[in-house]
Amino acid sequence: MSGMEENKKITAGNRYCPVIFVVLALLLFFLSPVIYDSDKLETVQYYRDGIAVTEMTQGVPSWVDNVFSVCFMADVIAGLASWIFVILDKAINRRKILKRVLIMFPVGAVFFFISLLGISCVNTYRGTADGSRFATTYNPEYYEYSHDDKRIVVGEYSWLLGGFGSVYQITPDDRMIEIGQFGTDDGYRNRGQYDIEWEEEGVRLTYTFDPIAHDPVKEVFCNWADE
């Protein structure tokens, strides 16, 4: 390959790679709101085999995720290629960095990182969208109770000095509906030890808030949800 042909390829790469980088970054930017639209991401939580299982009943079309992934990788390659051609052009042809690169690359980078931030938020939401603020983070333990045709599950979570609990009503198809929450002191867990009163309007749980406190016992009343 002659030096002239090399120069032509370097010049072409220096000219088109920044354009490709910006175009792909813009495409990522416009795809992000589609993926970020949480109204299209609905989750249902089921109680199966003693654990909470989350299923997405409606989500972003798979082709959107696929297109975004391809564009993301292509944009990374185009961005790296832009600077490789800049370095080669400067080293071989002794040229200064083109104004096109100085203008287009920062613009593309801004759209790229905005898109990346949006997708990071979506992935965080998908990782924790299980119907409970604590279920994926604070070592959940579940305890099931039933009376006549009613079933409930109490989820216990704790982290450091924080103790949390969620009360779920279980439907005939094992769907979990959160009907109440409570807290405990110093990360205390009741380990399923509750006094439960089943009532027509709901269920009343008496639990230990802090075993060494002056008034250690508290209660929470949870109204039945429409199934």
N, CA, C and O of each residue as an XYZ file, in Angstrom:
908
protein
N       0.855     -1.195      0.000
C       0.000      0.000      0.000
C       0.888      1.240      0.000
O       1.780      1.366      0.839
N       0.648      2.153     -0.933
C       1.474      3.347     -1.057
C       1.138      4.341      0.038
O       0.093      4.269      0.684
N       2.075      5.284      0.223
C       1.852      6.306      1.234
C       0.655      7.169      0.918
O      -0.048      7.623      1.821
N       0.415      7.403     -0.387
C      -0.724      8.230     -0.785
C      -2.043      7.544     -0.429
O      -2.983      8.189      0.036
N      -2.101      6.217     -0.655
C      -3.323      5.482     -0.318
C      -3.561      5.482      1.185
O      -4.698      5.594      1.644
N      -2.478      5.355      1.949
C      -2.611      5.413      3.400
C      -3.155      6.767      3.835
O      -4.033      6.850      4.695
N      -2.624      7.827      3.232
C      -3.082      9.168      3.583
C      -4.558      9.354      3.254
O      -5.291      9.994      4.008
N      -4.995      8.790      2.120
C      -6.403      8.906      1.744
C      -7.301      8.204      2.759
O      -8.350      8.725      3.139
N      -6.880      7.017      3.194
C      -7.688      6.277      4.168
C      -7.718      6.994      5.516
O      -8.754      7.053      6.178
N      -6.578      7.531      5.908
C      -6.529      8.266      7.171
C      -7.410      9.509      7.095
O      -8.133      9.832      8.037
N      -7.335     10.202      5.952
C      -8.153     11.404      5.770
C      -9.636     11.058      5.782
O     -10.442     11.766      6.386
N      -9.995      9.951      5.102
C     -11.399      9.534      5.071
C     -11.881      9.149      6.465
O     -12.985      9.513      6.872
N     -11.045      8.410      7.191
C     -11.418      8.031      8.550
C     -11.557      9.235      9.450
O     -12.456      9.306     10.289
N     -10.640     10.195      9.262
C     -10.676     11.422     10.057
C     -11.914     12.249      9.744
O     -12.392     13.012     10.584
N     -12.426     12.094      8.536
C     -13.576     12.878      8.112
C     -14.894     12.237      8.528
O     -15.809     12.930      8.975
N     -14.997     10.906      8.382
C     -16.294     10.254      8.545
C     -16.534      9.663      9.938
O     -17.680      9.592     10.381
N     -15.482      9.241     10.630
C     -15.690      8.616     11.944
C     -16.367      9.549     12.947
O     -17.270      9.110     13.659
N     -15.961     10.831     13.031
C     -16.681     11.717     13.950
C     -18.153     11.880     13.587
O     -19.008     11.991     14.466
N     -18.447     11.894     12.277
C     -19.840     12.012     11.837
C     -20.634     10.783     12.273
O     -21.745     10.899     12.790
N     -20.049      9.601     12.057
C     -20.713      8.360     12.463
C     -20.916      8.340     13.974
O     -21.960      7.913     14.466
N     -19.904      8.808     14.703
C     -19.991      8.837     16.168
C     -21.161      9.709     16.629
O     -21.917      9.311     17.515
N     -21.311     10.884     16.040
C     -22.388     11.797     16.428
C     -23.750     11.231     16.037
O     -24.700     11.300     16.817
N     -23.847     10.670     14.830
C     -25.125     10.111     14.370
C     -25.579      8.976     15.286
O     -26.746      8.921     15.676
N     -24.666      8.077     15.629
C     -25.019      6.964     16.511
C     -25.357      7.462     17.917
O     -26.262      6.934     18.563
N     -24.629      8.478     18.389
C     -24.918      9.038     19.713
C     -26.315      9.651     19.743
O     -27.035      9.516     20.732
N     -26.695     10.322     18.660
C     -28.046     10.881     18.575
C     -29.098      9.779     18.554
O     -30.154      9.910     19.172
N     -28.808      8.693     17.840
C     -29.746      7.570     17.801
C     -29.917      6.964     19.193
O     -31.033      6.642     19.601
N     -28.816      6.810     19.915
C     -28.892      6.316     21.290
C     -29.717      7.261     22.157
O     -30.512      6.832     22.993
N     -29.511      8.549     21.937
C     -30.218      9.558     22.722
C     -31.730      9.456     22.521
O     -32.500      9.590     23.473
N     -32.147      9.219     21.277
C     -33.583      9.143     20.998
C     -34.177      7.786     21.363
O     -35.383      7.680     21.583
N     -33.345      6.749     21.429
C     -33.837      5.442     21.855
C     -33.985      5.361     23.375
O     -34.820      4.614     23.884
N     -33.174      6.128     24.090
C     -33.187      6.059     25.553
C     -34.553      6.336     26.164
O     -34.971      5.592     27.051
N     -35.279      7.390     25.726
C     -36.598      7.623     26.335
C     -37.565      6.464     26.127
O     -38.428      6.213     26.969
N     -37.423      5.755     25.002
C     -38.303      4.615     24.747
C     -38.056      3.527     25.783
O     -38.995      2.929     26.308
N     -36.782      3.278     26.070
C     -36.435      2.253     27.047
C     -36.718      2.743     28.463
O     -37.113      1.972     29.337
N     -36.508      4.046     28.672
C     -36.666      4.607     30.017
C     -38.126      4.742     30.427
O     -38.423      4.888     31.613
N     -39.038      4.696     29.465
C     -40.454      4.883     29.755
C     -40.938      3.783     30.694
O     -41.272      2.684     30.252
N     -40.973      4.079     31.975
C     -41.313      3.053     32.967
C     -42.762      2.604     32.865
O     -43.123      1.552     33.392
N     -43.615      3.408     32.177
C     -45.004      2.984     32.017
C     -45.094      1.704     31.199
O     -46.078      0.971     31.290
N     -44.061      1.435     30.396
C     -44.066      0.233     29.576
C     -43.411     -0.947     30.290
O     -43.305     -2.043     29.740
N     -42.977     -0.703     31.519
C     -42.303     -1.749     32.273
C     -43.124     -2.049     33.520
O     -42.996     -1.362     34.533
N     -43.955     -3.061     33.444
C     -44.795     -3.438     34.561
C     -44.348     -4.803     35.078
O     -44.102     -5.728     34.304
N     -44.249     -4.906     36.382
C     -43.808     -6.159     36.975
C     -44.887     -6.714     37.890
O     -45.650     -5.967     38.503
N     -44.933     -8.012     37.968
C     -45.844     -8.707     38.872
C     -45.013     -9.643     39.731
O     -44.134    -10.348     39.236
N     -45.302     -9.639     41.018
C     -44.540    -10.451     41.958
C     -45.394    -11.641     42.392
O     -46.556    -11.486     42.766
N     -44.789    -12.839     42.334
C     -45.476    -14.068     42.724
C     -44.728    -14.721     43.883
O     -43.510    -14.601     44.009
N     -45.493    -15.414     44.725
C     -44.888    -16.153     45.835
C     -44.854    -17.627     45.451
O     -45.887    -18.293     45.387
N     -43.641    -18.123     45.195
C     -43.477    -19.496     44.730
C     -42.321    -20.163     45.466
O     -41.210    -19.635     45.519
N     -42.600    -21.312     46.022
C     -41.569    -22.107     46.705
C     -40.855    -21.308     47.791
O     -39.646    -21.440     47.981
N     -41.613    -20.482     48.496
C     -41.054    -19.771     49.633
C     -40.266    -18.520     49.309
O     -39.652    -17.936     50.202
N     -40.266    -18.092     48.055
C     -39.547    -16.880     47.683
C     -40.426    -16.023     46.778
O     -41.411    -16.497     46.213
N     -40.050    -14.754     46.653
C     -40.752    -13.845     45.754
C     -40.110    -13.924     44.376
O     -38.894    -13.789     44.234
N     -40.932    -14.141     43.377
C     -40.460    -14.237     41.993
C     -41.102    -13.110     41.202
O     -42.318    -12.926     41.243
N     -40.279    -12.358     40.481
C     -40.771    -11.214     39.721
C     -40.824    -11.551     38.241
O     -39.882    -12.113     37.682
N     -41.932    -11.201     37.620
C     -42.084    -11.387     36.181
C     -42.502    -10.068     35.555
O     -43.311     -9.328     36.118
N     -41.940     -9.778     34.378
C     -42.332     -8.591     33.634
C     -43.506     -8.949     32.732
O     -43.385     -9.786     31.838
N     -44.630     -8.312     32.977
C     -45.815     -8.613     32.187
C     -45.876     -7.796     30.907
O     -46.534     -8.188     29.944
N     -45.197     -6.676     30.898
C     -45.173     -5.833     29.711
C     -43.890     -5.036     29.764
O     -43.603     -4.397     30.776
N     -43.136     -5.059     28.729
C     -41.867     -4.364     28.767
C     -41.522     -3.732     27.444
O     -42.317     -3.733     26.504
N     -40.328     -3.193     27.389
C     -39.841     -2.596     26.161
C     -39.657     -3.684     25.115
O     -39.106     -4.739     25.430
N     -40.101     -3.464     23.876
C     -39.902     -4.481     22.835
C     -38.442     -4.885     22.732
O     -37.546     -4.047     22.844
N     -38.207     -6.175     22.519
C     -36.836     -6.680     22.513
C     -35.993     -6.043     21.416
O     -34.784     -5.878     21.575
N     -36.635     -5.680     20.290
C     -35.854     -5.108     19.196
C     -35.251     -3.762     19.592
O     -34.195     -3.381     19.088
N     -35.925     -3.039     20.500
C     -35.384     -1.754     20.946
C     -34.095     -1.981     21.728
O     -33.098     -1.289     21.520
N     -34.131     -2.961     22.633
C     -32.921     -3.288     23.391
C     -31.801     -3.741     22.465
O     -30.643     -3.365     22.650
N     -32.153     -4.556     21.460
C     -31.138     -5.065     20.538
C     -30.517     -3.943     19.715
O     -29.298     -3.881     19.552
N     -31.371     -3.053     19.197
C     -30.865     -1.927     18.405
C     -29.980     -1.033     19.266
O     -28.927     -0.573     18.823
N     -30.417     -0.794     20.497
C     -29.624      0.051     21.391
C     -28.258     -0.576     21.654
O     -27.240      0.117     21.638
N     -28.235     -1.890     21.895
C     -26.967     -2.570     22.181
C     -26.009     -2.482     20.999
O     -24.821     -2.211     21.171
N     -26.541     -2.716     19.784
C     -25.699     -2.649     18.583
C     -25.171     -1.233     18.381
O     -23.987     -1.037     18.107
N     -26.059     -0.246     18.518
C     -25.641      1.147     18.344
C     -24.625      1.560     19.403
O     -23.694      2.316     19.127
N     -24.815      1.058     20.607
C     -23.886      1.392     21.691
C     -22.479      0.902     21.360
O     -21.512      1.658     21.462
N     -22.368     -0.367     20.963
C     -21.052     -0.916     20.635
C     -20.447     -0.210     19.425
O     -19.255      0.097     19.403
N     -21.290      0.046     18.410
C     -20.791      0.724     17.214
C     -20.327      2.141     17.534
O     -19.347      2.623     16.967
N     -21.032      2.803     18.442
C     -20.661      4.171     18.802
C     -19.341      4.200     19.566
O     -18.519      5.094     19.367
N     -19.145      3.219     20.437
C     -17.864      3.126     21.151
C     -16.726      2.931     20.160
O     -15.681      3.572     20.270
N     -16.934      2.037     19.185
C     -15.900      1.781     18.174
C     -15.642      3.030     17.339
O     -14.492      3.368     17.057
N     -16.729      3.720     16.939
C     -16.569      4.936     16.132
C     -15.840      6.021     16.907
O     -15.017      6.745     16.346
N     -16.141      6.135     18.201
C     -15.456      7.133     19.018
C     -13.975      6.845     19.151
O     -13.146      7.748     19.037
N     -13.641      5.577     19.393
C     -12.226      5.202     19.486
C     -11.521      5.383     18.142
O     -10.389      5.862     18.082
N     -12.209      4.991     17.062
C     -11.612      5.122     15.729
C     -11.349      6.581     15.386
O     -10.355      6.898     14.732
N     -12.239      7.472     15.826
C     -12.048      8.900     15.547
C     -10.713      9.384     16.083
O      -9.971     10.084     15.394
N     -10.416      9.007     17.314
C      -9.167      9.472     17.916
C      -7.956      8.720     17.383
O      -6.855      9.270     17.346
N      -8.143      7.475     16.974
C      -7.030      6.744     16.344
C      -6.625      7.427     15.040
O      -5.438      7.609     14.769
N      -7.629      7.808     14.228
C      -7.326      8.497     12.972
C      -6.737      9.884     13.223
O      -5.896     10.349     12.455
N      -7.176     10.544     14.294
C      -6.592     11.843     14.641
C      -5.109     11.683     14.966
O      -4.275     12.467     14.513
N      -4.793     10.656     15.757
C      -3.394     10.414     16.138
C      -2.556     10.055     14.914
O      -1.441     10.551     14.753
N      -3.102      9.183     14.041
C      -2.368      8.802     12.829
C      -2.162      9.994     11.906
O      -1.083     10.174     11.342
N      -3.203     10.804     11.755
C      -3.102     11.972     10.873
C      -2.064     12.957     11.391
O      -1.322     13.569     10.622
N      -2.029     13.094     12.704
C      -1.060     14.019     13.297
C       0.362     13.469     13.199
O       1.314     14.220     12.983
N       0.495     12.141     13.361
C       1.824     11.534     13.344
C       2.381     11.404     11.931
O       3.569     11.633     11.706
N       1.515     11.034     10.969
C       1.992     10.768      9.607
C       1.954     12.018      8.746
O       2.924     12.341      8.060
N       0.819     12.726      8.786
C       0.647     13.883      7.901
C       1.011     15.211      8.551
O       1.003     16.257      7.902
N       1.329     15.156      9.843
C       1.720     16.362     10.573
C       0.621     17.425     10.559
O       0.907     18.622     10.532
N      -0.633     16.982     10.578
C      -1.733     17.933     10.557
C      -2.226     18.214     11.971
O      -2.088     17.389     12.875
N      -2.795     19.383     12.134
C      -3.442     19.706     13.391
C      -4.797     18.991     13.453
O      -5.338     18.561     12.435
N      -5.314     18.880     14.643
C      -6.624     18.247     14.792
C      -7.669     19.093     14.083
O      -7.743     20.305     14.285
N      -8.476     18.444     13.249
C      -9.487     19.160     12.485
C     -10.538     19.770     13.404
O     -10.899     19.200     14.433
N     -11.023     20.954     13.000
C     -12.073     21.603     13.784
C     -13.321     20.725     13.858
O     -14.056     20.749     14.845
N     -13.547     19.942     12.785
C     -14.713     19.057     12.756
C     -14.680     18.094     13.941
O     -15.693     17.847     14.593
N     -13.487     17.559     14.199
C     -13.340     16.620     15.309
C     -13.509     17.337     16.639
O     -14.168     16.828     17.546
N     -12.912     18.519     16.755
C     -12.982     19.267     18.009
C     -14.409     19.672     18.355
O     -14.745     19.822     19.530
N     -15.244     19.849     17.345
C     -16.631     20.252     17.578
C     -17.543     19.041     17.723
O     -18.336     18.958     18.661
N     -17.425     18.100     16.785
C     -18.377     16.996     16.731
C     -18.164     15.977     17.842
O     -19.130     15.428     18.373
N     -16.913     15.720     18.198
C     -16.675     14.689     19.204
C     -17.265     15.066     20.566
O     -17.928     14.226     21.175
N     -17.056     16.294     21.077
C     -17.700     16.640     22.359
C     -19.220     16.588     22.297
O     -19.872     16.179     23.258
N     -19.795     17.011     21.145
C     -21.250     16.958     21.004
C     -21.735     15.512     21.082
O     -22.681     15.199     21.805
N     -21.071     14.636     20.325
C     -21.445     13.224     20.363
C     -21.248     12.620     21.738
O     -22.051     11.801     22.185
N     -20.163     13.029     22.419
C     -19.887     12.485     23.751
C     -20.977     12.873     24.740
O     -21.356     12.070     25.594
N     -21.488     14.108     24.631
C     -22.555     14.555     25.531
C     -23.801     13.690     25.348
O     -24.362     13.198     26.327
N     -24.236     13.503     24.104
C     -25.419     12.678     23.845
C     -25.181     11.226     24.263
O     -26.082     10.558     24.769
N     -23.960     10.753     24.044
C     -23.625      9.374     24.394
C     -23.761      9.145     25.897
O     -24.363      8.161     26.326
N     -23.203     10.051     26.695
C     -23.221      9.856     28.143
C     -24.603     10.118     28.738
O     -24.962      9.514     29.749
N     -25.380     11.008     28.126
C     -26.767     11.183     28.573
C     -27.544      9.891     28.358
O     -28.302      9.462     29.228
N     -27.351      9.273     27.193
C     -28.021      8.007     26.896
C     -27.575      6.919     27.861
O     -28.387      6.129     28.344
N     -26.270      6.888     28.137
C     -25.731      5.876     29.045
C     -26.299      6.046     30.448
O     -26.601      5.062     31.123
N     -26.443      7.292     30.884
C     -27.017      7.558     32.199
C     -28.460      7.081     32.265
O     -28.885      6.494     33.260
N     -29.217      7.338     31.190
C     -30.609      6.894     31.159
C     -30.731      5.390     31.247
O     -31.581      4.872     31.971
N     -29.880      4.682     30.510
C     -29.935      3.222     30.532
C     -29.498      2.681     31.882
O     -30.022      1.665     32.339
N     -28.544      3.344     32.529
C     -28.131      2.917     33.868
C     -29.296      3.001     34.837
O     -29.473      2.127     35.686
N     -30.096      4.064     34.707
C     -31.276      4.207     35.562
C     -32.269      3.090     35.300
O     -32.860      2.547     36.233
N     -32.456      2.743     34.024
C     -33.389      1.672     33.676
C     -32.933      0.345     34.255
O     -33.732     -0.397     34.826
N     -31.637      0.043     34.106
C     -31.127     -1.222     34.619
C     -31.259     -1.294     36.132
O     -31.539     -2.356     36.688
N     -31.054     -0.154     36.797
C     -31.238     -0.122     38.243
C     -32.684     -0.399     38.598
O     -32.974     -1.144     39.534
N     -33.601      0.214     37.834
C     -35.025      0.001     38.089
C     -35.405     -1.448     37.853
O     -36.142     -2.039     38.642
N     -34.898     -2.027     36.759
C     -35.235     -3.415     36.458
C     -34.698     -4.353     37.523
O     -35.312     -5.373     37.833
N     -33.539     -3.998     38.084
C     -32.951     -4.866     39.092
C     -33.676     -4.839     40.414
O     -33.548     -5.771     41.208
N     -34.453     -3.765     40.674
C     -35.119     -3.642     41.965
C     -36.632     -3.608     41.849
O     -37.326     -3.467     42.856
N     -37.156     -3.737     40.628
C     -38.609     -3.631     40.447
C     -39.276     -4.953     40.770
O     -39.741     -5.664     39.879
N     -39.319     -5.271     42.044
C     -39.906     -6.537     42.459
C     -41.028     -6.319     43.453
O     -41.445     -7.254     44.136
N     -41.523     -5.085     43.541
C     -42.641     -4.812     44.427
C     -42.225     -4.445     45.834
O     -43.080     -4.082     46.642
N     -40.957     -4.524     46.157
C     -40.497     -4.158     47.489
C     -39.223     -3.351     47.389
O     -38.365     -3.630     46.551
N     -39.098     -2.347     48.246
C     -37.895     -1.521     48.226
C     -36.676     -2.282     48.714
O     -35.546     -1.885     48.431
N     -36.888     -3.362     49.437
C     -35.779     -4.010     50.116
C     -35.503     -5.428     49.636
O     -34.515     -6.034     50.049
N     -36.352     -5.963     48.775
C     -36.335     -7.405     48.542
C     -35.059     -7.908     47.895
O     -34.664     -9.047     48.143
N     -34.402     -7.102     47.075
C     -33.204     -7.601     46.414
C     -31.934     -7.209     47.143
O     -30.848     -7.648     46.763
N     -32.044     -6.390     48.184
C     -30.842     -5.835     48.789
C     -30.584     -6.337     50.198
O     -29.430     -6.532     50.581
N     -31.629     -6.550     50.970
C     -31.443     -6.765     52.393
C     -31.831     -8.171     52.847
O     -32.526     -8.327     53.852
N     -31.393     -9.180     52.125
C     -31.538    -10.574     52.540
C     -32.961    -10.908     52.996
O     -33.203    -11.068     54.192
N     -33.886    -11.011     52.070
C     -35.286    -11.227     52.457
C     -35.540    -12.606     53.046
O     -34.931    -13.597     52.642
N     -36.445    -12.645     54.000
C     -36.969    -13.896     54.539
C     -38.488    -13.787     54.513
O     -39.047    -12.758     54.895
N     -39.159    -14.853     54.062
C     -40.605    -14.809     53.889
C     -41.279    -15.852     54.778
O     -40.786    -16.967     54.944
N     -42.433    -15.453     55.351
C     -43.204    -16.337     56.225
C     -44.669    -16.283     55.791
O     -45.252    -15.209     55.649
N     -45.245    -17.461     55.587
C     -46.598    -17.551     55.037
C     -47.597    -17.950     56.119
O     -47.301    -18.768     56.990
N     -48.793    -17.349     56.043
C     -49.876    -17.641     56.983
C     -51.185    -17.697     56.195
O     -51.330    -17.030     55.170
N     -52.123    -18.486     56.675
C     -53.405    -18.599     55.985
C     -54.534    -18.773     56.996
O     -54.338    -19.269     58.106
N     -55.714    -18.350     56.573
C     -56.916    -18.485     57.402
C     -58.112    -18.499     56.465
O     -58.349    -17.546     55.723
N     -58.863    -19.592     56.511
C     -59.984    -19.772     55.582
C     -59.478    -19.609     54.146
O     -58.605    -20.357     53.704
N     -60.025    -18.634     53.424
C     -59.610    -18.459     52.030
C     -58.595    -17.332     51.864
O     -58.327    -16.894     50.746
N     -58.030    -16.864     52.979
C     -57.071    -15.764     52.914
C     -55.655    -16.278     53.181
O     -55.436    -17.130     54.042
N     -54.703    -15.737     52.421
C     -53.286    -16.053     52.618
C     -52.486    -14.760     52.636
O     -52.730    -13.847     51.847
N     -51.535    -14.702     53.544
C     -50.620    -13.568     53.562
C     -49.189    -14.086     53.679
O     -48.942    -15.205     54.130
N     -48.269    -13.245     53.264
C     -46.845    -13.516     53.428
C     -46.214    -12.268     54.028
O     -46.473    -11.151     53.580
N     -45.393    -12.468     55.037
C     -44.649    -11.362     55.638
C     -43.193    -11.480     55.200
O     -42.538    -12.496     55.434
N     -42.703    -10.428     54.564
C     -41.300    -10.383     54.164
C     -40.504     -9.568     55.164
O     -40.876     -8.439     55.485
N     -39.419    -10.128     55.654
C     -38.571     -9.433     56.623
C     -37.226     -9.105     55.975
O     -36.628     -9.937     55.294
N     -36.764     -7.868     56.204
C     -35.506     -7.403     55.637
C     -34.772     -6.595     56.696
O     -35.401     -5.939     57.526
N     -33.459     -6.638     56.672
C     -32.697     -5.833     57.628
C     -31.344     -5.483     57.048
O     -30.776     -6.221     56.243
N     -30.844     -4.334     57.480
C     -29.521     -3.878     57.068
C     -29.006     -2.912     58.121
O     -29.640     -1.897     58.409
N     -27.853     -3.235     58.693
C     -27.268     -2.435     59.758
C     -28.300     -2.205     60.863
O     -28.772     -3.168     61.466
N     -28.660     -0.943     61.141
C     -29.589     -0.647     62.225
C     -31.026     -0.519     61.743
O     -31.895     -0.079     62.495
N     -31.278     -0.891     60.519
C     -32.626     -0.781     59.975
C     -33.287     -2.138     59.818
O     -32.708     -3.061     59.247
N     -34.504     -2.249     60.330
C     -35.297     -3.456     60.136
C     -36.592     -3.091     59.437
O     -37.215     -2.084     59.774
N     -37.005     -3.891     58.470
C     -38.172     -3.561     57.661
C     -39.025     -4.802     57.455
O     -38.537     -5.931     57.500
N     -40.294     -4.569     57.230
C     -41.195     -5.670     56.944
C     -42.270     -5.240     55.971
O     -42.724     -4.096     56.003
N     -42.676     -6.148     55.111
C     -43.774     -5.908     54.179
C     -44.779     -7.043     54.317
O     -44.407     -8.209     54.447
N     -46.055     -6.684     54.285
C     -47.126     -7.672     54.373
C     -47.777     -7.776     52.997
O     -48.203     -6.776     52.418
N     -47.845     -8.994     52.489
C     -48.401     -9.227     51.163
C     -49.647    -10.096     51.257
O     -49.683    -11.080     51.995
N     -50.647     -9.720     50.509
C     -51.820    -10.569     50.332
C     -51.567    -11.459     49.119
O     -51.161    -10.971     48.065
N     -51.804    -12.760     49.264
C     -51.541    -13.707     48.186
C     -52.862    -14.060     47.506
O     -53.799    -14.521     48.158
N     -52.930    -13.845     46.217
C     -54.139    -14.132     45.452
C     -54.181    -15.619     45.085
O     -53.180    -16.317     45.248
N     -55.316    -16.111     44.595
C     -55.394    -17.532     44.213
C     -54.355    -17.961     43.180
O     -53.976    -19.131     43.133
N     -53.891    -17.020     42.348
C     -52.862    -17.379     41.365
C     -51.452    -17.074     41.875
O     -50.511    -16.970     41.088
N     -51.310    -16.930     43.208
C     -50.023    -16.729     43.888
C     -49.412    -15.347     43.666
O     -48.229    -15.149     43.943
N     -50.188    -14.401     43.178
C     -49.673    -13.046     43.008
C     -49.579    -12.361     44.369
O     -50.448    -12.534     45.224
N     -48.512    -11.581     44.561
C     -48.283    -10.880     45.821
C     -48.721     -9.420     45.688
O     -48.271     -8.704     44.793
N     -49.604     -8.993     46.592
C     -50.052     -7.603     46.628
C     -49.653     -7.026     47.979
O     -50.111     -7.498     49.020
N     -48.805     -6.013     47.966
C     -48.364     -5.428     49.230
C     -49.510     -4.636     49.851
O     -50.068     -3.739     49.218
N     -49.858     -4.971     51.094
C     -50.967     -4.299     51.770
C     -50.519     -3.577     53.039
O     -51.324     -2.904     53.682
N     -49.252     -3.708     53.403
C     -48.781     -3.015     54.596
C     -47.279     -3.110     54.761
O     -46.623     -3.976     54.182
N     -46.743     -2.194     55.571
C     -45.318     -2.172     55.884
C     -45.132     -1.836     57.357
O     -46.004     -1.231     57.980
N     -43.999     -2.230     57.904
C     -43.667     -1.869     59.279
C     -42.154     -1.853     59.434
O     -41.423     -2.327     58.564
N     -41.695     -1.304     60.546
C     -40.264     -1.224     60.795
C     -39.912     -1.758     62.170
O     -40.758     -1.812     63.062
N     -38.660     -2.152     62.336
C     -38.160     -2.603     63.633
C     -36.858     -1.872     63.943
O     -36.241     -1.274     63.062
N     -36.459     -1.929     65.192
C     -35.269     -1.199     65.629
C     -34.036     -2.097     65.572
O     -34.115     -3.307     65.782
N     -32.901     -1.476     65.282
C     -31.601     -2.166     65.301
C     -31.557     -3.390     64.385
O     -30.860     -4.362     64.676
N     -32.298     -3.339     63.288
C     -32.268     -4.451     62.341
C     -32.893     -5.728     62.859
O     -32.615     -6.811     62.344
N     -33.742     -5.610     63.881
C     -34.327     -6.806     64.493
C     -35.299     -7.494     63.534
O     -36.072     -6.844     62.831
N     -35.237     -8.826     63.527
C     -36.171     -9.633     62.739
C     -37.017    -10.485     63.683
O     -36.513    -11.057     64.649
N     -38.299    -10.555     63.385
C     -39.209    -11.357     64.204
C     -39.123    -12.845     63.892
O     -39.629    -13.673     64.650
N     -38.487    -13.182     62.784
C     -38.327    -14.587     62.377
C     -39.668    -15.320     62.335
O     -39.778    -16.483     62.723
N     -40.677    -14.605     61.853
C     -41.980    -15.234     61.679
C     -42.834    -15.304     62.925
O     -43.921    -15.880     62.892
N     -42.368    -14.730     64.031
C     -43.122    -14.792     65.287
C     -44.067    -13.594     65.377
O     -43.681    -12.518     65.835
N     -45.305    -13.795     64.933
C     -46.310    -12.731     64.938
C     -47.603    -13.245     65.567
O     -47.941    -14.423     65.455
N     -48.310    -12.344     66.224
C     -49.690    -12.615     66.627
C     -50.579    -12.023     65.544
O     -50.519    -10.827     65.261
N     -51.398    -12.865     64.947
C     -52.185    -12.442     63.789
C     -53.672    -12.539     64.106
O     -54.156    -13.563     64.586
N     -54.381    -11.456     63.829
C     -55.832    -11.431     63.975
C     -56.440    -11.221     62.591
O     -56.194    -10.216     61.924
N     -57.241    -12.201     62.184
C     -57.876    -12.136     60.872
C     -59.233    -11.454     61.014
O     -60.081    -11.906     61.783
N     -59.433    -10.387     60.288
C     -60.677     -9.636     60.360
C     -61.291     -9.515     58.971
O     -60.645     -9.794     57.961
N     -62.539     -9.098     58.945
C     -63.244     -9.008     57.666
C     -62.629     -7.941     56.765
O     -62.542     -8.122     55.551
N     -62.202     -6.824     57.364
C     -61.648     -5.729     56.565
C     -60.160     -5.883     56.274
O     -59.626     -5.248     55.364
N     -59.493     -6.737     57.059
C     -58.060     -6.869     56.865
C     -57.442     -7.797     57.890
O     -58.127     -8.624     58.493
N     -56.143     -7.653     58.083
C     -55.415     -8.501     59.015
C     -54.567     -7.610     59.921
O     -53.979     -6.625     59.475
N     -54.516     -7.980     61.210
C     -53.758     -7.205     62.184
C     -52.570     -8.037     62.670
O     -52.739     -9.160     63.144
N     -51.371     -7.472     62.548
C     -50.158     -8.153     62.988
C     -49.586     -7.451     64.214
O     -49.394     -6.235     64.219
N     -49.324     -8.226     65.236
C     -48.603     -7.714     66.398
C     -47.188     -8.274     66.335
O     -46.993     -9.484     66.224
N     -46.210     -7.387     66.406
C     -44.825     -7.805     66.211
C     -43.923     -7.126     67.241
O     -44.317     -6.162     67.897
N     -42.727     -7.643     67.366
C     -41.739     -7.071     68.279
C     -40.938     -6.009     67.550
O     -40.264     -6.294     66.560
N     -41.015     -4.786     68.046
C     -40.263     -3.677     67.451
C     -38.818     -3.686     67.938
O     -37.887     -3.517     67.150
N     -38.640     -3.883     69.241
C     -37.304     -3.938     69.840
C     -37.418     -4.759     71.121
O     -38.075     -4.321     72.066
N     -36.799     -5.934     71.178
C     -36.985     -6.821     72.336
C     -36.480     -6.252     73.655
O     -36.894     -6.719     74.716
N     -35.596     -5.256     73.618
C     -35.063     -4.714     74.873
C     -35.646     -3.339     75.191
O     -35.224     -2.696     76.152
N     -36.604     -2.886     74.401
C     -37.206     -1.576     74.643
C     -38.230     -1.666     75.770
O     -38.679     -2.751     76.137
N     -38.590     -0.497     76.313
C     -39.591     -0.450     77.388
C     -40.952     -0.919     76.881
O     -41.690     -1.602     77.591
N     -41.273     -0.544     75.646
C     -42.533     -0.965     75.021
C     -42.175     -1.684     73.724
O     -42.205     -1.082     72.651
N     -41.835     -2.973     73.820
C     -41.234     -3.660     72.675
C     -42.205     -4.043     71.565
O     -41.782     -4.321     70.442
N     -43.505     -4.060     71.868
C     -44.471     -4.625     70.924
C     -45.250     -3.517     70.221
O     -45.673     -2.542     70.842
N     -45.430     -3.688     68.919
C     -46.263     -2.783     68.138
C     -47.169     -3.608     67.235
O     -47.023     -4.825     67.126
N     -48.110     -2.921     66.588
C     -48.997     -3.630     65.679
C     -49.239     -2.803     64.431
O     -49.093     -1.581     64.430
N     -49.611     -3.501     63.373
C     -49.931     -2.855     62.107
C     -51.188     -3.518     61.557
O     -51.327     -4.741     61.587
N     -52.098     -2.691     61.053
C     -53.322     -3.217     60.456
C     -53.252     -3.018     58.950
O     -52.929     -1.931     58.471
N     -53.558     -4.077     58.209
C     -53.464     -4.045     56.753
C     -54.833     -4.368     56.158
O     -55.398     -5.430     56.416
N     -55.348     -3.454     55.373
C     -56.637     -3.676     54.718
C     -56.483     -4.626     53.542
O     -55.478     -4.603     52.832
N     -57.499     -5.464     53.348
C     -57.467     -6.373     52.210
C     -57.508     -5.590     50.902
O     -58.189     -4.570     50.790
N     -56.776     -6.083     49.929
C     -56.779     -5.468     48.601
C     -57.809     -6.160     47.724
O     -58.203     -7.298     47.983
N     -58.239     -5.461     46.685
C     -59.137     -6.070     45.704
C     -58.333     -7.008     44.821
O     -57.362     -6.596     44.186
N     -58.733     -8.251     44.782
C     -58.006     -9.233     43.980
C     -58.503     -9.255     42.543
O     -57.999    -10.026     41.727
